[in-house]
Amino acid sequence: MFSKEVVVQNQVGLHARPATFFIQKANEFKSSIWVEKEERKVNAKSLLGVLSLGITKGTSITIIADGADEEEAVKTLVELIASNFVE
């Protein structure tokens, strides 16, 4: 298991379009991936799950992955968030 904390800095947080980019990227990996905010943890490959966290600008989240490509998955998703979803 591998995890890393990141602060969401883009203007709208992790809603609609950014969340869709995030989920598409998460689905490229074999590992199980979760997003954790405070005490809630949801599947990072589920749009409804990610949107249900209500992640806004300035929110600190933890990305957790478990599987064959866990480190690469976490690093890629953290970089996506850090770049404000610019690919």
Beta strands, then each sheet from edge to edge (+ up, - down):
strand 1: 2-7
strand 2: 32-37
strand 3: 40-43
strand 4: 60-66
sheet 1: 1+ 4- 2+ 3-
end
